[in-house]
Every structure is written in structure tokens, then in C-alpha cells.
């Protein structure tokens, strides 16, 4: 059976690829090279000193001596034949020639002493054991690392913090709701505590094997993805001891100067988004500093002929490349189109416009391009600036691009009219070509492939119900009611995809083909990996309609997760939602703590916790404040203005 780990085909989320624990096969070779390096360094110093003795000692036979009184004077020599200044000079001594001979002798003696000292040091080095040399190398490395850490902690320029409302509280008045919210909090504690015990510092957790886990999107390094991703959820839930543990790890261990190739998209939404949200919620400067450090490491990914970034970049070398499976070496729409929120906030906080300029360049390029049927294909070649395969979806590969157009407008306090127009144009084309109603009356969003509509909808596309509702206010021709209704229809369809399984958890994708509706057909599409998109849509529908069915549906999902995904070591995805005795995939995804549990907690909280007129959630559910800017090109930071 093909597992989700082998299918890296998502926009909002690339399913994880298990690469196993990192290995370090070149350790011994590195040690030998370090020893040789020290010996070569000593020999080079010795040779330099020898050459200095021959070429830089003053030679009295080449000097003209002329009595000019008390001081030595440098006189430029003039070549009478050419009438031009010769770079050589004559050194003219004063009357005391004996004093100059003494000075020359003193210099010679000093060089001899330095030679002898270098030779003695070399002899001492050669007498030392391998272990002693290794210890000295490590000491020098530690000094360099400490100096780098000190340098990295340089303060970021101050920026006025937006008026932050609703960062605490949200206690519902109803006792039943309070109990449900407390249950979600307990689930978060279970997930976090087990990660803390068995996977601390690793990117994710294997809750059954009880050990750390990572995927290719994070490269080969232990970057603590779960810690960074979960911080704001911990803070919102009032789990402040756990929050401080995470903060301490970040201060002491989170290092972006590693030789590791990472997904630009994933580290942006999880790490930069998570760090910025933690900074805004807590006010702790270290989160802003780390976010800026990482952003600087991502900038080389934009060094392409078009300015469309590579999908991956090496954090140390800055070398970028695209996924091997992407159409003709293309970049992915949902990846390069899901940077705007975080990069605008980076420019706002630092006063450096480069982040804003990078994402606006992408927007300007997309505006100039022809779009087949008004749709944005999922693939764009960063070398040629041409579309790749004509494949359009609101699920994997496309989804969060449309989400960020809308949220760019919301985050700008509804002043970024350019982003709103692009969103409205795109949604009109999606409604015309991709949205259909099944024979059974279920509204779904298909995928456009080379001129044909594939009647299949992914779990990832279920976020769109919330997006339509969020964008209803401000829609063209006063269509707010229409988009509220469309969002509710998508939510109903996605609920049906859950309700028609044995576990009451939704499959990765489901078809609408003939008699089959909202059901997965292929075995490789029957898994559930703790995804949040359906619960996300329930939460937005609840906020805008207060229809109690969305809390009921959310609680059904929470109970199913608790019953079938909870294990002693945390929470795990399941491989077949249609089997009453499911097999676990043994991965606790970082987005389960960042998104799924956060949306469930907010669903059972009052609306004054993170109100939507003051906060905009990135695609990893990290809340960023609305920026009340004069226009989209300026920051309130005076350095940008």
C-alpha cells in the first residue's frame, strides 16, 4: 500500500517523507582534515616569517643618507627621463647612523626569536596525542559558535506594535462548552507532553515507536518544528509553563546556520509564521530575532531569472532547486504564492523593504501573465516565466495561493485593493469552471486538468468553505449572502466525507463519480493524517453564522480523533478511515498541534478570543495582527517609510 509519506503533492501541506534518523558518515575524515589543517597552519606561519626576514629587513646599502636634522623623511623618487613619479622611495637618515644599525639588529633579533617560538610551538603540537588535538579543535569551534550566536542575537529595529486585542480569555459561559474546551486542552497536553518526553528537539514525533521523526521538508537537521509550530497554541490555551519550555529551547538550540535543504514554503508558514505569532502574543524579542534570521536564509531562493523562488533552499549555501516531481522543473503556485503575509510582517517589524519587494514582484509577474479560462495553473517555471502543465486546483498545489490573496487584503485593513481584485477574479473563474453540484446535491470543488474537470475533491480543499465565508464581506455586487451559502455547502460536503466513513474521520480525497459521492475509491486516498481543514471551515462558519451544527460537527471530529488516533505516546494518523480496526501511521504531525487542536479550542471559545477583525490566520493557523497601513507599500516602521 502506498502511504502518504510517499506522495509529496500538497500545497498547503506536503505529506511527510520519512527519511529516518540523520547519519554523519564523514566524522573521522573531518577529524583527520582538522589535524592536518593545524599542522599546515603552523608551517605556513613559519614560512611567512622566513620570507619576512629576507624581504622586509632594511638594507642600509640601498639608502642614501643625507643630514636633514632630527627626523627621518620619506622622499618620493622622480624618474627624470619619464617625468613621472616612481613608486619607490629614498629613505633619508638623520646623523646618528649608529642608532639605525642598532634598530636593524633589534628587528633581526625579534624575527629570530619569533622563528624559534614558532618552531617550539610546532614541536609541542607534534608531541600531543590525537585526543588532545581533537580537544583543541573543539575548543576553537566552540569559540567560533559562541561568537556567531552573540552576533545573531543583535536586536532588530523597533517597530510600533499594532493594537493587540483578544490574546487571552475566550471562556464560554455555557458549562458544556467549557468542558469541551477543557477536553481539547487536555488533548493538547497529551500531544505536547509526549513530544517533550520522546521527541524533544526533533521535528515531529513517532508516538508508537516513541522517538523523534522528520521529513524531507525540514531537511536533515533537528529544527524542533513541533516546538515552533505549537507555541501560539500553548499560549492561547494558557499553558504557559509549556510555552516557556519551548521558548527556552528556541533561545538555546534553534540554529539556522546548518547545512540542510528545506522547503521554503513549509519553513515559512510553520517557522516564520509560528515565530511571528509567538512574538506578537508574548512580546518576547527572541521570537522576532529568530524569524528574521530564518528569513535572511530564505532570500537566496529568490535568485532565479524571474524572481519566482525555488521550492527548496540550502540554509547554509543558499543553493536552491525545485521538487523533482514538479512539472518540467516548475515552482508550485501554492508555495511561492504563500509568502505574502509573513514577508509583509517581516518588513513591518524590521524596516527592511526587501521582504515586501520580493512578494510584490511575484504578484506583479502573475498579473502580467495570461491565464487559461481565467484560472491559475499550479506550475510556473522560475527560469522561463512560463506556465507548466495546465492543472488547476483549490486543493493541493493551489489552495493557499487564493487564501493569501484574500488575507493580504484583510491584513492590510482592507486597503490592498489589488489583492482583493485578484482574489475576486480568481474565485469567479473557480466558480465557473471548478465548482459543481453532484447528483445527490453535494457541492464540490473539482480539479481542472488539460481542459477537463476531474470530479475529485481533496481534504485540503475543504478549507475553501471557510475562505468563501471569510471573503463574503467586501465581495463584488453585494454577493455576501451567496458566498456565505457557498461556504456552508462546502462545509456540508466535507462533513459528509467524514460521516460516510467507519471512523467518522475524512479521507485524503474523495470522488463524485456516478453512484460514488464523497467517498474515497483508491486505497492510497483513504488515510487521515490529523489534518485540520474541515475543522477550520467549521470554525469560520461558526464565527460568521453561530449555527450550532458547526460546533456539533466539530465535537464529532474531536471524539473520533480521541477514540481512533490517540495512543499512549501521543496522537497518530490512520491508514484507512473505512476500516473499523485502523492501522496507525505512527506520525504526530506538527500541524496537529498548530492547527487542528487550535481550531477545535477556538470553536468552543467565545468570539472575543482572537477576533477576526483584528487578527488574520496564516495557512498554518498562526495568528498575525491586522496592520493599519496608509497603503500596501508602506510600513508604520519609519525605516521603511
C-alpha positions as CSV (number, residue, x, y, z in Angstrom):
1,X,0.0,0.0,0.0
2,X,1.3,3.4,-0.9
3,X,1.5,5.6,2.2
4,X,1.0,9.4,2.4
5,X,4.7,9.7,3.2
6,X,5.5,8.9,-0.5
7,X,3.2,11.4,-2.0
8,X,4.6,14.9,-1.6
9,X,1.8,16.6,-3.7
10,X,0.2,19.1,-1.4
11,X,0.1,22.9,-1.5
12,X,-0.9,23.8,2.0
13,X,0.9,20.8,3.2
14,X,3.4,18.4,1.5
15,X,2.7,15.0,3.0
16,X,5.7,13.8,5.0
17,X,8.5,11.7,3.7
18,X,10.2,9.5,6.4
19,X,13.9,9.7,5.8
20,X,14.9,8.1,9.1
21,X,17.4,9.4,11.5
22,X,20.3,11.6,10.2
23,X,23.7,10.0,9.9
24,X,27.2,11.5,10.0
25,X,29.5,9.2,8.0
26,X,32.3,11.7,7.5
27,X,33.1,12.3,11.2
28,X,36.5,10.6,11.1
29,X,37.6,12.1,7.9
30,X,36.7,15.5,9.3
31,X,38.9,14.9,12.3
32,X,41.9,14.0,10.1
33,X,41.4,17.0,8.0
34,X,41.3,19.2,11.1
35,X,44.6,17.9,12.4
36,X,46.3,18.4,9.0
37,X,44.9,21.9,8.9
38,X,46.6,22.8,12.2
39,X,50.0,21.5,11.0
40,X,49.7,23.3,7.7
41,X,48.8,26.5,9.6
42,X,51.9,26.2,11.7
43,X,54.1,25.5,8.7
44,X,52.6,28.4,6.8
45,X,53.3,30.8,9.6
46,X,56.9,29.5,9.8
47,X,57.4,30.1,6.0
48,X,55.9,33.6,6.2
49,X,58.3,34.6,9.0
50,X,61.3,33.2,7.0
51,X,60.3,35.2,3.9
52,X,59.9,38.3,6.1
53,X,63.5,38.0,7.2
54,X,64.7,38.0,3.6
55,X,62.5,40.6,2.0
56,X,61.4,43.1,4.7
57,X,64.6,43.8,6.8
58,X,66.0,47.3,6.0
59,X,69.2,47.1,3.9
60,X,71.5,50.1,4.6
61,X,73.4,49.7,1.3
62,X,70.3,50.8,-0.7
63,X,69.7,54.0,1.2
64,X,71.1,57.5,0.6
65,X,72.0,59.2,3.8
66,X,71.6,63.0,4.0
67,X,71.6,65.1,7.0
68,X,68.2,66.9,7.4
69,X,68.3,67.3,11.1
70,X,66.4,65.3,13.7
71,X,63.9,63.2,11.7
72,X,63.9,60.6,9.0
73,X,62.0,61.7,5.9
74,X,60.5,59.7,3.0
75,X,61.1,61.4,-0.3
76,X,59.3,60.2,-3.5
77,X,61.8,59.4,-6.3
78,X,61.3,61.2,-9.6
79,X,62.4,59.5,-12.8
80,X,63.9,62.4,-14.8
81,X,63.7,60.5,-18.1
82,X,59.9,60.0,-17.9
83,X,59.0,62.9,-15.7
84,X,56.7,60.6,-13.7
85,X,56.8,59.6,-10.1
86,X,58.3,56.2,-9.3
87,X,56.5,54.3,-6.6
88,X,59.9,53.6,-4.9
89,X,61.2,56.0,-2.2
90,X,64.5,57.0,-0.8
91,X,64.9,56.7,3.0
92,X,67.0,59.6,4.2
93,X,68.5,59.1,7.7
94,X,69.4,61.6,10.3
95,X,73.0,62.0,11.6
96,X,73.0,59.1,14.0
97,X,73.9,56.1,11.8
98,X,74.8,54.0,14.8
99,X,71.2,54.3,16.1
100,X,69.8,52.9,12.9
101,X,72.3,50.0,12.9
102,X,71.0,49.1,16.4
103,X,67.4,49.3,15.2
104,X,68.2,46.9,12.3
105,X,69.9,44.5,14.7
106,X,66.9,44.6,17.1
107,X,64.5,43.8,14.3
108,X,66.7,40.8,13.2
109,X,66.8,39.5,16.8
110,X,63.0,39.8,17.1
111,X,62.4,37.8,13.9
112,X,64.9,35.1,15.0
113,X,63.0,34.9,18.3
114,X,59.7,34.6,16.5
115,X,61.1,31.8,14.3
116,X,62.3,29.9,17.4
117,X,59.0,30.3,19.1
118,X,57.1,29.1,16.1
119,X,59.4,26.1,15.8
120,X,58.9,25.3,19.5
121,X,55.1,25.5,19.2
122,X,55.2,23.2,16.2
123,X,57.3,20.7,18.1
124,X,54.9,20.8,21.0
125,X,51.9,20.3,18.7
126,X,53.5,17.2,17.2
127,X,54.1,15.8,20.6
128,X,50.4,15.9,21.5
129,X,48.1,13.0,21.2
130,X,45.2,12.7,18.8
131,X,42.7,13.3,21.7
132,X,44.5,16.5,22.8
133,X,44.5,17.9,19.3
134,X,40.8,17.0,18.9
135,X,40.0,18.8,22.2
136,X,41.8,21.9,21.0
137,X,39.9,21.8,17.7
138,X,36.6,21.5,19.6
139,X,37.6,24.4,21.8
140,X,38.2,26.6,18.8
141,X,35.0,25.5,17.2
142,X,33.0,26.4,20.4
143,X,34.6,29.8,20.4
144,X,33.5,30.4,16.8
145,X,30.0,29.1,17.5
146,X,29.7,31.3,20.6
147,X,30.8,34.4,18.6
148,X,28.3,33.6,15.9
149,X,25.5,33.2,18.5
150,X,26.4,36.6,20.0
151,X,26.3,38.1,16.6
152,X,23.0,36.5,15.7
153,X,21.3,38.0,18.8
154,X,21.7,41.5,17.5
155,X,18.5,43.5,18.1
156,X,16.0,44.0,15.3
157,X,15.0,47.7,14.8
158,X,11.9,48.6,16.9
159,X,8.5,48.9,15.2
160,X,5.3,50.1,16.7
161,X,3.3,47.1,17.8
162,X,-0.3,47.1,16.4
163,X,-3.1,47.4,18.9
164,X,-3.5,43.7,20.0
165,X,-6.9,42.7,21.2
166,X,-8.2,39.3,22.3
167,X,-4.9,37.5,23.1
168,X,-6.4,35.9,26.3
169,X,-9.7,34.6,27.7
170,X,-12.4,33.3,25.5
171,X,-14.1,31.5,28.3
172,X,-17.6,30.4,27.2
173,X,-20.5,30.9,29.7
174,X,-22.0,27.5,29.0
175,X,-20.7,24.7,31.2
176,X,-20.9,22.1,28.5
177,X,-18.8,24.3,26.2
178,X,-16.3,24.8,29.0
179,X,-16.0,21.1,29.5
180,X,-15.4,20.5,25.8
181,X,-12.8,23.3,25.6
182,X,-11.0,21.8,28.6
183,X,-11.0,18.4,26.8
184,X,-9.3,19.9,23.8
185,X,-6.8,21.5,26.1
186,X,-6.1,18.1,27.7
187,X,-5.6,16.6,24.2
188,X,-3.0,19.3,23.5
189,X,-1.3,18.5,26.8
190,X,-1.2,14.8,25.9
191,X,0.4,15.6,22.5
192,X,2.9,18.1,23.8
193,X,3.9,16.1,26.9
194,X,4.7,13.0,24.9
195,X,6.7,15.0,22.3
196,X,8.5,16.6,25.3
197,X,9.5,13.2,26.6
198,X,10.2,11.2,23.4
199,X,10.8,13.6,20.6
200,X,12.2,16.9,22.2
201,X,14.2,18.9,19.6
202,X,13.2,16.6,16.7
203,X,10.8,18.0,14.1
204,X,8.0,15.6,14.9
205,X,7.1,12.5,17.0
206,X,6.6,8.9,16.3
207,X,4.1,8.3,19.2
208,X,4.0,4.5,18.9
209,X,7.7,3.9,18.5
210,X,8.2,6.8,21.0
211,X,11.0,8.5,19.2
212,X,11.7,11.6,17.0
213,X,10.6,11.8,13.4
214,X,11.4,14.1,10.5
215,X,10.6,14.5,6.8
216,X,12.4,15.9,3.7
217,X,10.6,19.3,4.1
218,X,12.7,20.1,7.1
219,X,16.0,18.8,5.6
220,X,18.4,16.7,7.7
221,X,18.5,18.9,10.8
222,X,16.6,18.7,14.1
223,X,14.9,22.1,14.0
224,X,12.2,21.4,16.6
225,X,9.3,22.0,14.1
226,X,6.7,20.9,16.7
227,X,8.0,23.3,19.3
228,X,7.8,26.3,16.9
229,X,4.5,25.3,15.4
230,X,2.8,24.7,18.8
231,X,4.0,27.8,20.6
232,X,1.0,30.1,19.9
233,X,-1.5,27.2,20.6
234,X,0.1,26.7,24.0
235,X,0.0,30.4,24.7
236,X,-3.7,30.8,23.7
237,X,-4.6,27.8,25.9
238,X,-2.8,29.3,28.9
239,X,-0.2,26.5,29.0
240,X,2.5,29.0,30.0
241,X,4.9,26.5,31.6
242,X,5.0,24.5,28.4
243,X,5.3,27.8,26.4
244,X,8.4,28.8,28.4
245,X,10.0,25.4,27.9
246,X,9.6,25.9,24.1
247,X,10.9,29.4,24.3
248,X,14.0,28.2,26.2
249,X,14.7,25.5,23.6
250,X,14.4,28.1,20.8
251,X,16.8,30.5,22.6
252,X,19.5,27.8,23.2
253,X,19.1,25.4,20.3
254,X,17.3,26.8,17.2
255,X,20.1,27.3,14.7
256,X,19.5,28.2,11.0
257,X,23.2,28.1,10.0
258,X,23.0,24.4,9.3
259,X,23.9,22.6,6.1
260,X,20.3,21.5,5.4
261,X,18.0,21.8,2.5
262,X,14.5,22.8,3.5
263,X,11.1,23.6,1.9
264,X,10.8,27.4,1.6
265,X,7.1,27.2,1.8
266,X,6.9,24.9,4.9
267,X,9.5,26.7,6.9
268,X,7.9,30.0,6.1
269,X,4.4,29.0,7.2
270,X,5.5,26.9,10.2
271,X,8.6,28.6,11.4
272,X,8.4,32.2,10.4
273,X,4.7,32.3,10.9
274,X,4.9,30.5,14.2
275,X,7.8,32.7,15.5
276,X,6.0,35.9,14.4
277,X,2.7,34.8,16.1
278,X,4.6,33.9,19.3
279,X,6.3,37.3,19.2
280,X,3.0,39.2,18.8
281,X,1.3,37.2,21.5
282,X,4.1,37.2,24.1
283,X,6.2,40.2,23.2
284,X,9.4,38.1,23.7
285,X,12.1,39.6,21.4
286,X,13.8,36.3,20.8
287,X,11.0,35.1,18.5
288,X,11.3,38.2,16.3
289,X,15.1,37.8,16.1
290,X,14.8,34.2,15.1
291,X,12.2,34.9,12.5
292,X,14.4,37.5,10.8
293,X,17.4,35.2,10.9
294,X,15.5,32.5,9.1
295,X,14.0,34.9,6.6
296,X,17.5,36.1,5.6
297,X,18.4,32.4,5.0
298,X,15.4,32.0,2.6
299,X,16.2,35.1,0.5
300,X,18.7,33.3,-1.8
301,X,15.8,31.1,-3.0
302,X,14.6,34.1,-4.9
303,X,17.8,34.3,-7.0
304,X,16.1,33.0,-10.2
305,X,15.8,34.6,-13.6
306,X,12.2,35.5,-12.9
307,X,12.3,36.1,-9.2
308,X,9.9,33.2,-8.6
309,X,11.6,31.4,-5.7
310,X,12.8,27.8,-5.8
311,X,10.8,25.3,-3.8
312,X,13.9,24.3,-1.6
313,X,17.0,26.1,-0.4
314,X,20.1,25.1,1.5
315,X,20.2,27.2,4.6
316,X,24.0,27.2,4.6
317,X,25.0,27.5,0.9
318,X,21.9,29.3,-0.4
319,X,21.6,26.9,-3.3
320,X,18.1,26.4,-4.4
321,X,16.2,23.8,-6.6
322,X,12.7,22.6,-7.3
323,X,11.0,19.3,-6.5
324,X,12.0,16.6,-8.9
325,X,8.3,15.6,-9.4
326,X,7.1,19.1,-10.3
327,X,6.1,19.7,-14.0
328,X,9.2,20.5,-16.1
329,X,11.2,21.8,-13.1
330,X,8.4,24.2,-12.1
331,X,7.8,26.1,-8.9
332,X,4.4,25.4,-7.2
333,X,1.7,28.1,-7.1
334,X,0.6,27.3,-3.5
335,X,4.3,27.5,-2.4
336,X,5.6,30.7,-4.0
337,X,2.1,32.2,-3.6
338,X,2.0,31.6,0.2
339,X,4.7,34.0,1.4
340,X,2.9,37.4,1.4
341,X,1.6,37.6,5.0
342,X,4.8,36.6,6.7
343,X,7.0,38.7,4.4
344,X,4.9,41.8,4.8
345,X,5.1,41.5,8.6
346,X,8.9,41.0,8.3
347,X,9.3,44.3,6.5
348,X,6.9,45.9,9.0
349,X,8.9,44.7,12.0
350,X,12.5,45.3,10.6
351,X,12.1,48.3,8.5
352,X,13.7,46.4,5.6
353,X,11.6,46.6,2.5
354,X,13.3,43.6,0.8
355,X,10.8,41.1,2.0
356,X,7.8,43.1,0.8
357,X,9.5,43.7,-2.6
358,X,10.1,40.0,-3.1
359,X,6.4,39.1,-2.7
360,X,5.2,42.1,-4.6
361,X,7.4,41.2,-7.5
362,X,5.7,37.8,-7.6
363,X,2.3,39.4,-7.7
364,X,3.3,41.8,-10.5
365,X,4.6,39.0,-12.6
366,X,1.4,36.9,-12.2
367,X,-0.7,39.9,-13.1
368,X,1.0,40.2,-16.5
369,X,0.6,36.5,-17.4
370,X,-2.2,35.1,-19.5
371,X,-4.4,32.6,-17.5
372,X,-6.3,29.9,-19.4
373,X,-10.0,30.4,-18.7
374,X,-9.0,32.9,-16.0
375,X,-7.5,30.1,-13.9
376,X,-4.1,30.0,-12.4
377,X,-2.2,26.8,-13.3
378,X,-0.4,25.1,-10.4
379,X,3.0,25.1,-12.1
380,X,5.3,28.0,-13.1
381,X,8.8,27.7,-14.4
382,X,11.1,30.0,-12.5
383,X,13.7,30.1,-15.4
384,X,11.4,30.9,-18.3
385,X,8.4,32.5,-16.5
386,X,6.0,30.2,-18.4
387,X,3.3,28.0,-17.0
388,X,4.0,24.3,-16.8
389,X,1.2,21.7,-17.0
390,X,-2.3,23.2,-17.2
391,X,-3.5,21.8,-13.9
392,X,-5.6,24.0,-11.6
393,X,-6.9,23.0,-8.1
394,X,-8.1,24.7,-5.0
395,X,-6.7,21.7,-3.1
396,X,-3.1,20.6,-3.0
397,X,-0.7,22.7,-5.1
398,X,-3.0,25.7,-5.5
399,X,-5.1,26.2,-2.3
400,X,-3.2,28.7,-0.1
401,X,-2.4,31.0,-3.0
402,X,-6.0,32.0,-3.2
403,X,-6.2,32.1,0.6
404,X,-3.3,34.6,0.8
405,X,-4.8,36.9,-1.8
406,X,-7.8,37.3,0.4
407,X,-5.8,37.5,3.6
408,X,-3.4,40.1,2.1
409,X,-6.5,42.4,1.7
410,X,-7.7,41.6,5.3
411,X,-4.3,42.0,6.8
412,X,-3.9,45.5,5.2
413,X,-7.1,46.6,7.0
414,X,-8.9,46.1,3.6
415,X,-6.7,48.7,1.8
416,X,-4.8,46.3,-0.5
417,X,-7.4,46.6,-3.3
418,X,-5.1,45.0,-5.8
419,X,-5.1,41.7,-3.8
420,X,-8.8,41.8,-3.4
421,X,-9.4,42.2,-7.2
422,X,-7.1,39.3,-7.9
423,X,-9.0,37.2,-5.4
424,X,-12.4,38.1,-6.8
425,X,-11.3,37.4,-10.4
426,X,-9.8,34.0,-9.4
427,X,-12.9,33.0,-7.4
428,X,-15.2,33.9,-10.3
429,X,-13.2,31.6,-12.6
430,X,-13.2,28.8,-10.0
431,X,-17.0,29.0,-9.6
432,X,-17.4,28.9,-13.4
433,X,-15.0,26.0,-14.1
434,X,-14.4,24.0,-11.0
435,X,-17.4,24.1,-8.6
436,X,-20.2,21.7,-9.4
437,X,-23.1,20.0,-7.6
438,X,-23.3,16.2,-7.5
439,X,-26.4,14.2,-8.4
440,X,-27.0,13.8,-4.7
441,X,-27.0,17.6,-4.2
442,X,-23.4,18.0,-2.7
443,X,-21.4,21.0,-3.8
444,X,-17.8,20.1,-4.5
445,X,-14.7,21.7,-6.0
446,X,-13.1,19.6,-8.8
447,X,-9.7,19.9,-10.4
448,X,-9.0,21.2,-13.9
449,X,-6.6,19.1,-15.9
450,X,-5.7,19.9,-19.5
451,X,-9.2,21.2,-20.3
452,X,-11.2,18.6,-18.4
453,X,-12.8,18.6,-14.9
454,X,-11.8,15.8,-12.6
455,X,-14.7,15.2,-10.2
456,X,-12.5,14.7,-7.2
457,X,-12.1,16.8,-4.1
458,X,-9.2,16.7,-1.6
459,X,-9.3,17.1,2.2
460,X,-7.0,20.1,1.6
461,X,-9.7,21.8,-0.5
462,X,-12.1,21.7,2.4
463,X,-10.5,24.9,3.8
464,X,-12.3,26.8,1.0
465,X,-15.6,26.7,2.8
466,X,-14.0,28.9,5.5
467,X,-12.3,31.1,2.8
468,X,-15.6,31.8,1.0
469,X,-17.2,32.9,4.2
470,X,-14.2,35.0,5.3
471,X,-14.3,36.8,2.0
472,X,-18.1,37.3,1.8
473,X,-17.9,40.8,3.2
474,X,-16.5,43.0,0.5
475,X,-17.4,40.7,-2.4
476,X,-18.5,42.2,-5.7
477,X,-22.1,43.2,-6.4
478,X,-23.0,42.6,-2.8
479,X,-22.7,38.8,-3.1
480,X,-22.0,38.3,0.6
481,X,-25.1,36.1,1.0
482,X,-24.1,34.0,-1.9
483,X,-20.6,33.3,-0.6
484,X,-21.9,32.5,2.9
485,X,-24.2,29.9,1.3
486,X,-21.4,28.6,-0.8
487,X,-19.2,28.2,2.2
488,X,-21.9,26.4,4.1
489,X,-22.4,24.0,1.2
490,X,-18.7,23.1,1.1
491,X,-18.8,22.5,4.8
492,X,-21.7,20.1,4.4
493,X,-19.9,18.2,1.7
494,X,-16.8,17.8,3.8
495,X,-18.8,16.8,6.8
496,X,-20.4,14.1,4.6
497,X,-16.9,12.8,3.6
498,X,-16.3,12.3,7.4
499,X,-19.8,10.9,8.1
500,X,-19.6,8.2,5.4
501,X,-16.5,6.5,6.9
502,X,-16.3,3.9,9.6
503,X,-14.2,6.1,11.9
504,X,-16.1,9.4,11.2
505,X,-12.8,10.9,10.0
506,X,-12.3,12.1,6.5
507,X,-10.2,10.6,3.8
508,X,-7.4,12.4,2.0
509,X,-9.5,12.8,-1.1
510,X,-13.0,11.7,-2.3
511,X,-14.8,11.3,-5.6
512,X,-18.1,12.3,-7.1
513,X,-18.4,9.8,-9.9
514,X,-21.6,8.1,-10.8
515,X,-23.1,6.5,-7.7
516,X,-20.0,7.3,-5.6
517,X,-20.2,10.6,-3.7
518,X,-17.9,12.0,-1.1
519,X,-16.1,8.6,-0.7
520,X,-12.5,7.6,-1.4
521,X,-12.1,5.0,-4.1
522,X,-8.4,4.3,-4.2
523,X,-6.7,2.7,-1.2
524,X,-4.0,5.3,-1.3
525,X,-6.6,8.1,-0.7
526,X,-8.2,6.5,2.4
527,X,-5.8,7.8,5.1
528,X,-6.3,10.6,7.6
529,X,-3.1,12.3,8.9
530,X,-4.7,14.5,11.6
531,X,-5.5,17.2,9.0
532,X,-7.2,20.5,10.2
533,X,-9.0,21.8,7.1
534,X,-12.5,20.6,7.8
535,X,-12.4,21.8,11.4
536,X,-11.0,25.1,10.2
537,X,-14.1,25.6,8.0
538,X,-16.4,24.6,10.9
539,X,-14.8,27.4,13.0
540,X,-15.1,30.1,10.4
541,X,-18.8,29.1,9.7
542,X,-19.4,29.2,13.5
543,X,-17.8,32.7,13.8
544,X,-19.9,34.1,11.0
545,X,-23.2,32.3,11.4
546,X,-23.3,31.0,15.0
547,X,-25.2,28.0,13.6
548,X,-24.8,25.3,16.4
549,X,-24.4,22.5,13.8
550,X,-20.7,23.5,13.3
551,X,-19.9,23.0,17.0
552,X,-21.7,19.7,16.9
553,X,-19.7,18.6,13.8
554,X,-16.5,19.8,15.4
555,X,-17.2,17.8,18.5
556,X,-17.9,14.7,16.4
557,X,-14.5,15.1,14.8
558,X,-12.8,15.7,18.2
559,X,-14.3,12.5,19.7
560,X,-13.3,10.5,16.6
561,X,-9.7,11.8,16.9
562,X,-9.7,10.9,20.6
563,X,-11.0,7.4,20.0
564,X,-9.1,6.3,17.0
565,X,-5.9,8.5,16.8
566,X,-4.9,8.7,20.4
567,X,-2.2,6.3,21.6
568,X,-0.2,6.2,24.7
569,X,2.7,8.2,23.2
570,X,0.6,10.9,21.6
571,X,-1.7,11.1,18.5
572,X,-1.2,9.2,15.2
573,X,-2.8,9.3,11.8
574,X,-4.6,6.3,10.5
575,X,-4.2,4.5,7.2
576,X,-7.8,3.6,6.3
577,X,-10.8,5.5,7.7
578,X,-13.2,2.9,6.3
579,X,-11.7,0.1,8.4
580,X,-13.2,-0.3,11.9
581,X,-9.9,-1.6,13.1
582,X,-7.5,1.0,11.7
583,X,-3.7,0.8,11.4
584,X,-1.8,3.8,12.6
585,X,0.9,5.6,10.6
586,X,2.8,6.4,13.7
587,X,3.4,10.1,13.0
588,X,2.2,13.0,15.1
589,X,2.3,15.9,12.7
590,X,3.4,19.3,13.9
591,X,0.3,20.8,12.3
592,X,-1.9,18.8,14.5
593,X,-0.8,21.0,17.4
594,X,-0.6,24.1,15.4
595,X,-3.9,23.9,13.6
596,X,-6.2,21.0,14.4
597,X,-6.3,21.4,18.1
598,X,-6.1,25.2,17.9
599,X,-9.2,25.4,15.7
600,X,-11.1,23.0,17.9
601,X,-10.2,25.1,21.0
602,X,-11.3,28.3,19.3
603,X,-14.5,26.6,18.1
604,X,-15.6,26.1,21.8
605,X,-14.3,29.5,22.9
606,X,-16.2,32.8,22.8
607,X,-15.6,35.2,19.9
608,X,-13.6,37.7,21.9
609,X,-10.6,35.3,21.7
610,X,-8.6,36.4,18.6
611,X,-11.4,38.3,17.0
612,X,-11.3,38.2,13.2
613,X,-11.4,42.0,12.7
614,X,-8.1,42.3,14.5
615,X,-6.3,39.0,13.6
616,X,-5.7,37.1,10.3
617,X,-4.5,33.5,10.5
618,X,-1.8,32.3,8.2
619,X,-2.3,28.9,6.4
620,X,-0.7,27.1,9.4
621,X,-3.2,28.8,11.8
622,X,-0.7,31.2,13.2
623,X,-2.5,34.5,14.1
624,X,-0.9,37.7,12.8
625,X,-2.4,41.1,13.6
626,X,-4.1,43.4,11.1
627,X,-1.7,46.2,10.0
628,X,-3.4,49.5,9.8
629,X,-1.3,50.9,7.0
630,X,-1.8,54.0,4.9
631,X,-1.3,51.8,1.8
632,X,0.2,48.5,0.9
633,X,3.6,49.8,0.0
634,X,4.4,51.4,3.4
635,X,5.1,50.2,6.8
636,X,4.5,52.0,10.0
637,X,8.2,51.4,10.7
638,X,9.9,54.8,10.0
639,X,12.8,53.0,8.4
640,X,10.5,51.7,5.6
641,X,8.7,55.0,5.2
